[in-house]
Amino acid sequence: MGLNFRKSITLFKGVKLNLSKSGPSLSFGRSGLRQSINLKGQARTSVGIPGTGIYYTKNTNVKTLAKKGKEKLEELTSKKKGKGEEQAALPAAAGTAAAAKGAKTTRAAAAKAAPAVNPDLERNRQLVAEFEERINAVKSVHKQSDGYIDWEVILKGAGNNKELVPFAESVLAGNIDSYFKVIAEAGPFDDLLEFGSGFEVGTDDPSMLEIEFKVMSSEVIPQNKLSLKANGDLAEKPFTKSEYYELVQDYVASTILRVARDSFALLPIQKVIIHAVDSQLNTATGNEEEITIVSVKIKRDSLMTINFERIDPSDCLGGFEINEKFKKTSGFAPVDRLLPD
């Protein structure tokens, strides 16, 4: 069973602005049953859990079911065949001692030649697959983004969104209070809480946002890597220092790029300054202290030219104005924050 989330901004009683990858839409109705109309005039009725914004879908993988059925059939066939072979190999009651010894030798040789089946093989394969999926996920945070809101289109009163025109006027006029209302209602970084925490947004300039968040390297990046041995056993060993810190760098860069994408999708700003902070041990005091490890300034026009499916996140982030001190053998060091222009 999968969970699907939809972000929405409550602007008027009974009226919500829904944010999705297909664009903004206006919705109205009672809890649990809502009618929505997007800018293209397409209507949709949704049924969900009142107050949660969650609805359920159930997916059945026919290929998986067929595979399991085939494996079960092969298992039964193998058992039946093995039993028949054992019965056929039994020496006849009237057979000679030499024949019995030969049959025993043949069975022993066959058993020795057959490789032992690791009973934990499927479980180990699943663990390795999940590990590889996790590593790929922490380097691919930037590949997703919230749906883009075209406030200019809303301002024109396209489709059935005329009720939102006054609010669009306020946003496009650079009313910072309106910015914060959108951010508070939409929660653009709520779906990043697996990768970062303590998101704080501020600005006194309607053309930009300044955003800070705390990285979660110890929770996000595993200490050990998993692989399968030739016999199907699970192999687990620590990452080397360079492997681990390069993963951390890619994770931080990927998350920063995602924060920038979501910010530009939500508001008509032209620039974001993003500060990634972390806790590090101060060996002089013995206390954990919060430090800035990356501070980067990203412009909308530059970000819009990037093919996010093909980039290396660390290489990409290095192309912007950035303060970062990183070594493959020791990770991040403290840096000064970039200041607004």
Steps between C-alpha positions, in 0.01 A plus 500: 500500500646836401447841652463805277537850635357823360595843629235769516468861612176605670434853379124534547236304685433185302753596231848351470788543259645154434865460403593202287745412225228561239459857619272691741129433526203637690303263723181529699265272688461327834759294689575164346331582169632787292460618144805659338538694175844579363606777267424282197137458608542135594283389793573225751322363809721375785406287801738490793547518874360832623762738627800300376532573129567126458327250276583138436594292197565130471741360242525139393815385324389215269858418402596451863204270560580301187865469602405374846261247344769379261754464780249303710424269206871443434553422868223240502624348172855481633386320816294253300784433258751455783275250675462301176875494446561372852249221453653402166847499654409250772672167433275210424458247780671240289783728390863432581699687766709658225189648335383645830841654566507649150157657543603649833817644347301654213258670738782635715677644195180667379435654841857632513473653153171680573560846655342558839199735495538791741169520690556873563578588137174680422511695827860601434418607146217715633727663759761584236233635264360723777850623585574589137163673468573705812841611371345603169223691680734718707680605182178564307297728729533778240326301226153569644332836554168653600255605232566844352250778576463755223368797693474703177251250360301506823501881491329488161216302655546200272238227527317496834774664706355853510471479880880483519564817300529734803746264666706469179512880481645511851763235426604659169519841665771358725299501821729305734214419738330323210822308435505371856131409485568286192802338668314436826198346329683302229784371717732466198773322696281261698579217259873557558493427872656160427809682376512821706345670802446842653412677174487875557408758236547875514525805275457874490541505122206382284742380229671240720474252787765404755461142624681303769470130575688242704646199322453150643807317372522244782133403452495514119833343401565142622839421652533162329445377146332172410572253220449131419776242520530231232323250728210738566611608846467866597826699504507812717798728542556867584528764230846641457532860621503635145198291398301614802582870476437511125153355566442767764607773257265372227213471749544856626535642148197307372283621789607862447409481132158358591439784749583751225269330248207491743554866592492617139196279428303657783578873478597754230844564651819531298759375749547280806783492753515161671703415809554137599601460865626202699614415853869431549709429806712788623804315634602807703176503703378143456160632393296458183469829313283592204701623204427602142653247260363631168370843403389547142326764292283366215329708232179386335618551142812290557311218670242480222767396246601186690410144397446356846484139379860501380697714744738411781350709785835601652644603162182692420496692827862600447392700196317755718636763737586283798695486825607142566807330648500128435762225512440140400683375809336724761179640354369853550665781695330819628448785251372857511149569378438682175316826546218642288608745231 
